[in-house]
């Protein structure tokens, strides 16, 4: 601990044990502290404890006496899910190889902070509406992914500070809240003192801010940033502006946390909150339960906020006790929070914020969001019209020029556009909320009592975020009611929410191929076109109870507030209001069945896994024995040919355009996660190597094999290369070859440029790289040969991941776009100013040379948030930087 940090040290005793801590009261006056947002207080503690050399500038900025500055945040722990951790582990294995080849100690390549992998992104809803669906889906999961899972077990035995929550346990964010978060963390200082400090963390999933609901400062980072943090590098951010949401009153009866979160998504999406912290305050805050807070915080990436923070208060402490935290941990939390100005109370002055939003909870109304974006909030009465207008182009669903019905005898009635073909209670967003899960179960119970059923074309599934949810639903006898409506437990993982929805019903799948425009309703957090299933063009986010209601109705073309869902046994109409339980009914069940012992029992087994996991074995070793025949695990190609020294210049000369893309191209488009089609380039590569067509699996499960991932890049059917105009030759992105003589699938076109050592560019519109924080969206572009992305705006985590792969993120100046360039595809580009980058905005000149000799100079901007980002770019990315650092530290001197 440095002298600067020692100036702020104080001591306290809890249960007879002495502790040291950085005392915020010693850093600021009471007047200064009272004005600081709680999230900023935690950030300041982190800097004082971990990076005191940066503290003077950060403190000055915090109290408004200094300019914007970099904040070198150093989390005390890290979490991964399997689609980011598998590539990260492959990178670790590959980096150990390169360190050894460059003369360093490969065993020095180890996590320096606790890293936990939660395996939650692989299981697929193959079986549903069956009593043993959970077991059957796990059987398939382990059959397909056993090689990947053995690799994880190798990592468990070979890496320090690395733990695994096995498949079938729960979702990363729910496991974080229920099992891992401590609110107050204990570590050891350099001089051996027991040191207490806030629990602050990062994770490689954009919905990580869910943990902000219980006063833990944490946010989502790219997989590459996560790997750097794991080996002790800071996660640098610009000092954040903080938007305060001041809440008043309380939610009206029947209004859910889903309704609140969709309302917040709508209002914040209209503001510029990218890169900002959002913090809740105000007299209405105490009325929001921990579960409602989690639902709201989970949605942070849907409007671009880094953090959506709820300060620690009495409700947080109540959650720690409810979720079975030990008495000693709760005592440490109480003792530390009392000593620090981190415990929010209604009687205390509210902090000051850079921006304010007033939110009257009494104004929130029942809603859904869709058909394509989480911020497209609709009143229930407007859902049908939104489908007609935005999916059907304003046409009536069963009349006029788009009249089209589809018949299947077993359905006993025709279906048409707008049919709900999937309804899934899924995702950490809402399945972490006991009130909402019990509300859905009680609605299912009333529907069952009246003899109602789901429509036969609806694929239904229930995949909670943890096994605790199933415990309390079983204790309330609600699982049987869910089962009666087709919502049998299907698994414990992300499943439908991330696109692991499995196939549609066979006949519905055929109807989709014939043109049926179906709908998925899910209690998740994202509904981008084709995300849940490539054959379903529309998605609506809804509360779990509304998922049940829409499964009964079978169509989005209904006003749930005024029209009957179905008829009962006597033929009488049944309305949503007839089925919806009262808040009092829900609250009574929550108090009765949500018990600390359920959390304690599951916490005791959180690392164990099912018999599937326990039956796998693997041997540990310093370096991983790569198999040349593996179709899942390949030594990463981007770690090939790394030299001992970085390149001397970032200059880009004679670059060519590979892709020109429009607005809102997401990481789903760049690096799909869905099933690998047998007739795709990736599918053909796998089939040629003996894989069975039924086991091609998801792209998300093949992310440790660059051969598959490169062939899958930009293959989402919604991707269009605008450089080709209307003559688009097939699904996904195609591009001109290097000679500009032939249009080819993107992978093959990029190969032609790479063979000539020609650097490539991607041009895009606004919000490039939004969506899930996929490191492979950046890795794919880098491996294809893309040296720079030029866009109107780039999503925060994707921008970070591009830098992490050595790809330069450039932005047009306001009012400019790629349309101004009138590209033909044969232009060449030179960039000037890339070797003069500094923290902040950096002007860069792009000179375009047309084939006819005409040239055009365009001014662009590169925003650099930290010196660390410059180091990554100079080194060609995070991984080469880390490798060189380890080699320099451990290389044996030449004698």
Order of alpha helices (4+ residues) and beta strands (2+ residues): alpha-beta-beta-alpha-alpha-alpha-alpha-beta-beta-alpha-beta-alpha-beta-alpha-beta-beta-beta-beta-alpha-beta-beta-alpha-beta-alpha-beta-alpha-alpha-beta-beta-beta-alpha-beta-beta-beta-alpha-alpha-beta-alpha-alpha-alpha-beta-beta-alpha-beta-beta-alpha-alpha-alpha-alpha-beta-alpha-alpha-alpha-beta-beta-alpha-beta-alpha-beta-alpha-beta-beta-beta-beta-alpha-alpha
